[in-house]
Structure formats: structure tokens, C-alpha cells
Amino acid sequence: MEQQEAIDLIGKAIPQRASPQLWADLGCGRGTFTGALAHLLPKGSHIYMQ
């Protein structure tokens, strides 16, 4: 899966807020969805990966 496909797949499920968000990605594998999530979150957000 390409990153744009991942962005399109999860985009509607991510809350659209202006303030930074804190997320955890458990079992992030190669990071395809982590990168997609990072693309969708507002600046200043953090994603913890395991």
C-alpha cells in the first residue's frame, strides 16, 4: 500500500481538530499508517510508536 492510499483509507476516521493531538501506534510495522496519521494530524501532534 502506498502512503496516499493509507491517508485516503484512514482520513475520515481521524478527528479534525486544530489543537495538537497525542496518539499511540501499537504494532506500527513499516510505518505506512504512522506516516499517514502524521500527515493528517495538526502541527505539534505526537505519535508514539511501538
PQR file with spaces between the fields and no chain letter, atoms N, CA, C, O and H, PARSE charges and radii, in Angstrom:
ATOM       1  N    MET     1       0.841   -1.173    0.000 -0.4000 1.5000
ATOM       2  CA   MET     1       0.000    0.000    0.000 -0.0000 2.0000
ATOM       3  C    MET     1       0.889    1.240    0.000  0.5500 1.7000
ATOM       4  O    MET     1       1.876    1.317    0.731 -0.5500 1.4000
ATOM       5  N    GLU     2       0.520    2.194   -0.824 -0.4000 1.5000
ATOM       6  CA   GLU     2       1.243    3.471   -0.879 -0.0000 2.0000
ATOM       7  C    GLU     2       0.705    4.406    0.203  0.5500 1.7000
ATOM       8  O    GLU     2      -0.420    4.241    0.674 -0.5500 1.4000
ATOM       9  H    GLU     2      -0.282    2.132   -1.418  0.4000 1.0000
ATOM      10  N    GLN     3       1.521    5.388    0.594 -0.4000 1.5000
ATOM      11  CA   GLN     3       1.122    6.286    1.672 -0.0000 2.0000
ATOM      12  C    GLN     3      -0.174    7.029    1.352  0.5500 1.7000
ATOM      13  O    GLN     3      -1.016    7.185    2.236 -0.5500 1.4000
ATOM      14  H    GLN     3       2.435    5.522    0.211  0.4000 1.0000
ATOM      15  N    GLN     4      -0.357    7.486    0.129 -0.4000 1.5000
ATOM      16  CA   GLN     4      -1.592    8.208   -0.211 -0.0000 2.0000
ATOM      17  C    GLN     4      -2.814    7.315   -0.046  0.5500 1.7000
ATOM      18  O    GLN     4      -3.873    7.787    0.366 -0.5500 1.4000
ATOM      19  H    GLN     4       0.327    7.359   -0.589  0.4000 1.0000
ATOM      20  N    GLU     5      -2.681    6.035   -0.360 -0.4000 1.5000
ATOM      21  CA   GLU     5      -3.791    5.097   -0.157 -0.0000 2.0000
ATOM      22  C    GLU     5      -4.127    4.974    1.327  0.5500 1.7000
ATOM      23  O    GLU     5      -5.298    4.920    1.703 -0.5500 1.4000
ATOM      24  H    GLU     5      -1.821    5.651   -0.695  0.4000 1.0000
ATOM      25  N    ALA     6      -3.094    4.932    2.167 -0.4000 1.5000
ATOM      26  CA   ALA     6      -3.304    4.854    3.615 -0.0000 2.0000
ATOM      27  C    ALA     6      -3.968    6.131    4.133  0.5500 1.7000
ATOM      28  O    ALA     6      -4.863    6.068    4.976 -0.5500 1.4000
ATOM      29  H    ALA     6      -2.143    4.976    1.862  0.4000 1.0000
ATOM      30  N    ILE     7      -3.532    7.283    3.633 -0.4000 1.5000
ATOM      31  CA   ILE     7      -4.142    8.562    4.021 -0.0000 2.0000
ATOM      32  C    ILE     7      -5.624    8.563    3.651  0.5500 1.7000
ATOM      33  O    ILE     7      -6.467    8.949    4.460 -0.5500 1.4000
ATOM      34  H    ILE     7      -2.805    7.334    2.948  0.4000 1.0000
ATOM      35  N    ASP     8      -5.936    8.139    2.446 -0.4000 1.5000
ATOM      36  CA   ASP     8      -7.329    8.090    1.990 -0.0000 2.0000
ATOM      37  C    ASP     8      -8.155    7.119    2.837  0.5500 1.7000
ATOM      38  O    ASP     8      -9.323    7.379    3.126 -0.5500 1.4000
ATOM      39  H    ASP     8      -5.251    7.825    1.789  0.4000 1.0000
ATOM      40  N    LEU     9      -7.544    6.002    3.233 -0.4000 1.5000
ATOM      41  CA   LEU     9      -8.250    4.975    3.987 -0.0000 2.0000
ATOM      42  C    LEU     9      -8.605    5.435    5.398  0.5500 1.7000
ATOM      43  O    LEU     9      -9.720    5.195    5.860 -0.5500 1.4000
ATOM      44  H    LEU     9      -6.595    5.790    2.999  0.4000 1.0000
ATOM      45  N    ILE    10      -7.674    6.093    6.089 -0.4000 1.5000
ATOM      46  CA   ILE    10      -7.927    6.465    7.486 -0.0000 2.0000
ATOM      47  C    ILE    10      -8.366    7.916    7.670  0.5500 1.7000
ATOM      48  O    ILE    10      -8.754    8.304    8.772 -0.5500 1.4000
ATOM      49  H    ILE    10      -6.768    6.289    5.714  0.4000 1.0000
ATOM      50  N    GLY    11      -8.312    8.707    6.630 -0.4000 1.5000
ATOM      51  CA   GLY    11      -8.570   10.141    6.738 -0.0000 2.0000
ATOM      52  C    GLY    11      -9.888   10.520    7.376  0.5500 1.7000
ATOM      53  O    GLY    11      -9.937   11.458    8.171 -0.5500 1.4000
ATOM      54  H    GLY    11      -7.997    8.392    5.735  0.4000 1.0000
ATOM      55  N    LYS    12     -10.950    9.817    7.051 -0.4000 1.5000
ATOM      56  CA   LYS    12     -12.271   10.165    7.588 -0.0000 2.0000
ATOM      57  C    LYS    12     -12.441    9.746    9.044  0.5500 1.7000
ATOM      58  O    LYS    12     -13.353   10.223    9.720 -0.5500 1.4000
ATOM      59  H    LYS    12     -10.910    9.054    6.405  0.4000 1.0000
ATOM      60  N    ALA    13     -11.577    8.862    9.536 -0.4000 1.5000
ATOM      61  CA   ALA    13     -11.683    8.381   10.914 -0.0000 2.0000
ATOM      62  C    ALA    13     -10.876    9.225   11.901  0.5500 1.7000
ATOM      63  O    ALA    13     -11.015    9.054   13.112 -0.5500 1.4000
ATOM      64  H    ALA    13     -10.836    8.475    8.987  0.4000 1.0000
ATOM      65  N    ILE    14     -10.043   10.125   11.404 -0.4000 1.5000
ATOM      66  CA   ILE    14      -9.199   10.950   12.265 -0.0000 2.0000
ATOM      67  C    ILE    14      -9.944   12.235   12.599  0.5500 1.7000
ATOM      68  O    ILE    14     -10.374   12.952   11.695 -0.5500 1.4000
ATOM      69  H    ILE    14      -9.931   10.264   10.420  0.4000 1.0000
ATOM      70  N    PRO    15     -10.104   12.541   13.906 -0.5600 1.5000
ATOM      71  CA   PRO    15     -10.794   13.784   14.280  0.2800 2.0000
ATOM      72  C    PRO    15     -10.057   15.007   13.732  0.5500 1.7000
ATOM      73  O    PRO    15      -8.835   15.102   13.845 -0.5500 1.4000
ATOM      74  N    GLN    16     -10.791   15.925   13.150 -0.4000 1.5000
ATOM      75  CA   GLN    16     -10.209   17.149   12.597 -0.0000 2.0000
ATOM      76  C    GLN    16     -10.251   18.244   13.654  0.5500 1.7000
ATOM      77  O    GLN    16     -11.242   18.961   13.787 -0.5500 1.4000
ATOM      78  H    GLN    16     -11.784   15.847   13.059  0.4000 1.0000
ATOM      79  N    ARG    17      -9.166   18.358   14.397 -0.4000 1.5000
ATOM      80  CA   ARG    17      -9.053   19.376   15.441 -0.0000 2.0000
ATOM      81  C    ARG    17      -7.869   20.258   15.126  0.5500 1.7000
ATOM      82  O    ARG    17      -6.898   19.813   14.514 -0.5500 1.4000
ATOM      83  H    ARG    17      -8.361   17.775   14.288  0.4000 1.0000
ATOM      84  N    ALA    18      -7.945   21.497   15.539 -0.4000 1.5000
ATOM      85  CA   ALA    18      -6.853   22.440   15.282 -0.0000 2.0000
ATOM      86  C    ALA    18      -5.723   22.292   16.291  0.5500 1.7000
ATOM      87  O    ALA    18      -4.572   22.600   15.980 -0.5500 1.4000
ATOM      88  H    ALA    18      -8.734   21.859   16.036  0.4000 1.0000
ATOM      89  N    SER    19      -6.039   21.821   17.499 -0.4000 1.5000
ATOM      90  CA   SER    19      -5.010   21.711   18.529 -0.0000 2.0000
ATOM      91  C    SER    19      -4.225   20.410   18.369  0.5500 1.7000
ATOM      92  O    SER    19      -4.754   19.427   17.851 -0.5500 1.4000
ATOM      93  H    SER    19      -6.974   21.571   17.751  0.4000 1.0000
ATOM      94  N    PRO    20      -2.960   20.400   18.813 -0.5600 1.5000
ATOM      95  CA   PRO    20      -2.131   19.194   18.712  0.2800 2.0000
ATOM      96  C    PRO    20      -2.787   18.005   19.421  0.5500 1.7000
ATOM      97  O    PRO    20      -3.510   18.162   20.405 -0.5500 1.4000
ATOM      98  N    GLN    21      -2.512   16.829   18.892 -0.4000 1.5000
ATOM      99  CA   GLN    21      -3.073   15.598   19.436 -0.0000 2.0000
ATOM     100  C    GLN    21      -1.952   14.647   19.821  0.5500 1.7000
ATOM     101  O    GLN    21      -0.828   14.764   19.333 -0.5500 1.4000
ATOM     102  H    GLN    21      -1.925   16.702   18.093  0.4000 1.0000
ATOM     103  N    LEU    22      -2.265   13.714   20.694 -0.4000 1.5000
ATOM     104  CA   LEU    22      -1.330   12.692   21.142 -0.0000 2.0000
ATOM     105  C    LEU    22      -1.908   11.337   20.764  0.5500 1.7000
ATOM     106  O    LEU    22      -3.032   11.003   21.139 -0.5500 1.4000
ATOM     107  H    LEU    22      -3.178   13.620   21.091  0.4000 1.0000
ATOM     108  N    TRP    23      -1.121   10.550   20.010 -0.4000 1.5000
ATOM     109  CA   TRP    23      -1.566    9.240   19.543 -0.0000 2.0000
ATOM     110  C    TRP    23      -0.515    8.191   19.881  0.5500 1.7000
ATOM     111  O    TRP    23       0.661    8.507   20.063 -0.5500 1.4000
ATOM     112  H    TRP    23      -0.208   10.821   19.705  0.4000 1.0000
ATOM     113  N    ALA    24      -0.955    6.938   19.962 -0.4000 1.5000
ATOM     114  CA   ALA    24      -0.049    5.799   20.097 -0.0000 2.0000
ATOM     115  C    ALA    24      -0.358    4.836   18.957  0.5500 1.7000
ATOM     116  O    ALA    24      -1.520    4.531   18.689 -0.5500 1.4000
ATOM     117  H    ALA    24      -1.910    6.681   19.814  0.4000 1.0000
ATOM     118  N    ASP    25       0.686    4.361   18.291 -0.4000 1.5000
ATOM     119  CA   ASP    25       0.538    3.392   17.207 -0.0000 2.0000
ATOM     120  C    ASP    25       1.223    2.109   17.659  0.5500 1.7000
ATOM     121  O    ASP    25       2.445    1.989   17.581 -0.5500 1.4000
ATOM     122  H    ASP    25       1.630    4.609   18.509  0.4000 1.0000
ATOM     123  N    LEU    26       0.432    1.154   18.129 -0.4000 1.5000
ATOM     124  CA   LEU    26       0.968   -0.114   18.618 -0.0000 2.0000
ATOM     125  C    LEU    26       1.021   -1.104   17.466  0.5500 1.7000
ATOM     126  O    LEU    26       0.021   -1.323   16.783 -0.5500 1.4000
ATOM     127  H    LEU    26      -0.561    1.252   18.192  0.4000 1.0000
ATOM     128  N    GLY    27       2.175   -1.696   17.254 -0.4000 1.5000
ATOM     129  CA   GLY    27       2.338   -2.618   16.143 -0.0000 2.0000
ATOM     130  C    GLY    27       2.447   -1.886   14.822  0.5500 1.7000
ATOM     131  O    GLY    27       1.790   -2.251   13.848 -0.5500 1.4000
ATOM     132  H    GLY    27       2.988   -1.518   17.810  0.4000 1.0000
ATOM     133  N    CYS    28       3.283   -0.846   14.785 -0.4000 1.5000
ATOM     134  CA   CYS    28       3.336    0.053   13.622 -0.0000 2.0000
ATOM     135  C    CYS    28       4.017   -0.552   12.397  0.5500 1.7000
ATOM     136  O    CYS    28       3.949    0.024   11.312 -0.5500 1.4000
ATOM     137  H    CYS    28       3.817   -0.549   15.577  0.4000 1.0000
ATOM     138  N    GLY    29       4.669   -1.696   12.551 -0.4000 1.5000
ATOM     139  CA   GLY    29       5.271   -2.353   11.388 -0.0000 2.0000
ATOM     140  C    GLY    29       6.218   -1.449   10.627  0.5500 1.7000
ATOM     141  O    GLY    29       7.139   -0.882   11.214 -0.5500 1.4000
ATOM     142  H    GLY    29       4.725   -2.164   13.433  0.4000 1.0000
ATOM     143  N    ARG    30       6.006   -1.306    9.326 -0.4000 1.5000
ATOM     144  CA   ARG    30       6.878   -0.469    8.487 -0.0000 2.0000
ATOM     145  C    ARG    30       6.530    1.009    8.553  0.5500 1.7000
ATOM     146  O    ARG    30       7.247    1.836    7.990 -0.5500 1.4000
ATOM     147  H    ARG    30       5.258   -1.767    8.849  0.4000 1.0000
ATOM     148  N    GLY    31       5.450    1.354    9.225 -0.4000 1.5000
ATOM     149  CA   GLY    31       5.108    2.758    9.426 -0.0000 2.0000
ATOM     150  C    GLY    31       4.214    3.374    8.372  0.5500 1.7000
ATOM     151  O    GLY    31       4.083    4.597    8.315 -0.5500 1.4000
ATOM     152  H    GLY    31       4.867    0.682    9.682  0.4000 1.0000
ATOM     153  N    THR    32       3.597    2.559    7.538 -0.4000 1.5000
ATOM     154  CA   THR    32       2.730    3.104    6.487 -0.0000 2.0000
ATOM     155  C    THR    32       1.610    3.951    7.082  0.5500 1.7000
ATOM     156  O    THR    32       1.375    5.080    6.652 -0.5500 1.4000
ATOM     157  H    THR    32       3.704    1.565    7.584  0.4000 1.0000
ATOM     158  N    PHE    33       0.926    3.393    8.074 -0.4000 1.5000
ATOM     159  CA   PHE    33      -0.189    4.127    8.671 -0.0000 2.0000
ATOM     160  C    PHE    33       0.297    5.195    9.642  0.5500 1.7000
ATOM     161  O    PHE    33      -0.392    6.193    9.854 -0.5500 1.4000
ATOM     162  H    PHE    33       1.117    2.476    8.424  0.4000 1.0000
ATOM     163  N    THR    34       1.465    5.002   10.230 -0.4000 1.5000
ATOM     164  CA   THR    34       2.042    6.042   11.090 -0.0000 2.0000
ATOM     165  C    THR    34       2.321    7.291   10.265  0.5500 1.7000
ATOM     166  O    THR    34       2.017    8.404   10.695 -0.5500 1.4000
ATOM     167  H    THR    34       2.024    4.191   10.057  0.4000 1.0000
ATOM     168  N    GLY    35       2.893    7.111    9.093 -0.4000 1.5000
ATOM     169  CA   GLY    35       3.158    8.239    8.201 -0.0000 2.0000
ATOM     170  C    GLY    35       1.876    8.907    7.737  0.5500 1.7000
ATOM     171  O    GLY    35       1.804   10.132    7.641 -0.5500 1.4000
ATOM     172  H    GLY    35       3.140    6.207    8.744  0.4000 1.0000
ATOM     173  N    ALA    36       0.863    8.095    7.449 -0.4000 1.5000
ATOM     174  CA   ALA    36      -0.430    8.648    7.034 -0.0000 2.0000
ATOM     175  C    ALA    36      -1.047    9.455    8.169  0.5500 1.7000
ATOM     176  O    ALA    36      -1.576   10.545    7.949 -0.5500 1.4000
ATOM     177  H    ALA    36       0.922    7.100    7.527  0.4000 1.0000
ATOM     178  N    LEU    37      -0.978    8.921    9.375 -0.4000 1.5000
ATOM     179  CA   LEU    37      -1.509    9.627   10.538 -0.0000 2.0000
ATOM     180  C    LEU    37      -0.762   10.932   10.755  0.5500 1.7000
ATOM     181  O    LEU    37      -1.380   11.965   11.010 -0.5500 1.4000
ATOM     182  H    LEU    37      -0.548    8.036    9.554  0.4000 1.0000
ATOM     183  N    ALA    38       0.553   10.896   10.659 -0.4000 1.5000
ATOM     184  CA   ALA    38       1.360   12.110   10.826 -0.0000 2.0000
ATOM     185  C    ALA    38       0.961   13.169    9.801  0.5500 1.7000
ATOM     186  O    ALA    38       0.931   14.359   10.112 -0.5500 1.4000
ATOM     187  H    ALA    38       1.056   10.056   10.452  0.4000 1.0000
ATOM     188  N    HIS    39       0.661   12.740    8.599 -0.4000 1.5000
ATOM     189  CA   HIS    39       0.239   13.665    7.545 -0.0000 2.0000
ATOM     190  C    HIS    39      -1.098   14.337    7.891  0.5500 1.7000
ATOM     191  O    HIS    39      -1.315   15.500    7.554 -0.5500 1.4000
ATOM     192  H    HIS    39       0.685   11.773    8.346  0.4000 1.0000
ATOM     193  N    LEU    40      -1.980   13.608    8.556 -0.4000 1.5000
ATOM     194  CA   LEU    40      -3.331   14.091    8.837 -0.0000 2.0000
ATOM     195  C    LEU    40      -3.450   14.919   10.118  0.5500 1.7000
ATOM     196  O    LEU    40      -4.391   15.699   10.259 -0.5500 1.4000
ATOM     197  H    LEU    40      -1.804   12.663    8.830  0.4000 1.0000
ATOM     198  N    LEU    41      -2.517   14.760   11.042 -0.4000 1.5000
ATOM     199  CA   LEU    41      -2.616   15.451   12.331 -0.0000 2.0000
ATOM     200  C    LEU    41      -2.101   16.880   12.243  0.5500 1.7000
ATOM     201  O    LEU    41      -1.253   17.186   11.404 -0.5500 1.4000
ATOM     202  H    LEU    41      -1.753   14.126   10.927  0.4000 1.0000
ATOM     203  N    PRO    42      -2.612   17.762   13.112 -0.5600 1.5000
ATOM     204  CA   PRO    42      -2.135   19.148   13.116  0.2800 2.0000
ATOM     205  C    PRO    42      -0.697   19.246   13.624  0.5500 1.7000
ATOM     206  O    PRO    42      -0.208   18.357   14.322 -0.5500 1.4000
ATOM     207  N    LYS    43      -0.035   20.334   13.263 -0.4000 1.5000
ATOM     208  CA   LYS    43       1.333   20.577   13.729 -0.0000 2.0000
ATOM     209  C    LYS    43       1.371   20.527   15.243  0.5500 1.7000
ATOM     210  O    LYS    43       0.438   20.956   15.921 -0.5500 1.4000
ATOM     211  H    LYS    43      -0.432   21.056   12.696  0.4000 1.0000
ATOM     212  N    GLY    44       2.483   19.987   15.766 -0.4000 1.5000
ATOM     213  CA   GLY    44       2.668   19.887   17.205 -0.0000 2.0000
ATOM     214  C    GLY    44       2.147   18.588   17.793  0.5500 1.7000
ATOM     215  O    GLY    44       2.332   18.333   18.983 -0.5500 1.4000
ATOM     216  H    GLY    44       3.241   19.638   15.215  0.4000 1.0000
ATOM     217  N    SER    45       1.498   17.761   16.980 -0.4000 1.5000
ATOM     218  CA   SER    45       0.996   16.472   17.455 -0.0000 2.0000
ATOM     219  C    SER    45       2.160   15.498   17.615  0.5500 1.7000
ATOM     220  O    SER    45       3.214   15.663   17.000 -0.5500 1.4000
ATOM     221  H    SER    45       1.348   17.968   16.014  0.4000 1.0000
ATOM     222  N    HIS    46       1.952   14.481   18.451 -0.4000 1.5000
ATOM     223  CA   HIS    46       2.977   13.460   18.675 -0.0000 2.0000
ATOM     224  C    HIS    46       2.362   12.082   18.483  0.5500 1.7000
ATOM     225  O    HIS    46       1.220   11.833   18.870 -0.5500 1.4000
ATOM     226  H    HIS    46       1.096   14.347   18.950  0.4000 1.0000
ATOM     227  N    ILE    47       3.146   11.189   17.873 -0.4000 1.5000
ATOM     228  CA   ILE    47       2.741    9.797   17.709 -0.0000 2.0000
ATOM     229  C    ILE    47       3.817    8.945   18.366  0.5500 1.7000
ATOM     230  O    ILE    47       4.984    9.003   17.979 -0.5500 1.4000
ATOM     231  H    ILE    47       4.073   11.391   17.559  0.4000 1.0000
ATOM     232  N    TYR    48       3.426    8.158   19.356 -0.4000 1.5000
ATOM     233  CA   TYR    48       4.343    7.216   19.986 -0.0000 2.0000
ATOM     234  C    TYR    48       4.168    5.880   19.286  0.5500 1.7000
ATOM     235  O    TYR    48       3.047    5.400   19.116 -0.5500 1.4000
ATOM     236  H    TYR    48       2.478    8.111   19.670  0.4000 1.0000
ATOM     237  N    MET    49       5.284    5.282   18.879 -0.4000 1.5000
ATOM     238  CA   MET    49       5.234    4.042   18.105 -0.0000 2.0000
ATOM     239  C    MET    49       5.846    2.899   18.895  0.5500 1.7000
ATOM     240  O    MET    49       6.846    3.073   19.592 -0.5500 1.4000
ATOM     241  H    MET    49       6.194    5.672   19.017  0.4000 1.0000
ATOM     242  N    GLN    50       5.242    1.738   18.778 -0.4000 1.5000
ATOM     243  CA   GLN    50       5.751    0.545   19.440 -0.0000 2.0000
ATOM     244  C    GLN    50       5.755   -0.582   18.444  0.5500 1.7000
ATOM     245  O    GLN    50       6.147   -1.700   18.777 -0.5500 1.4000
ATOM     246  H    GLN    50       4.430    1.596   18.211  0.4000 1.0000
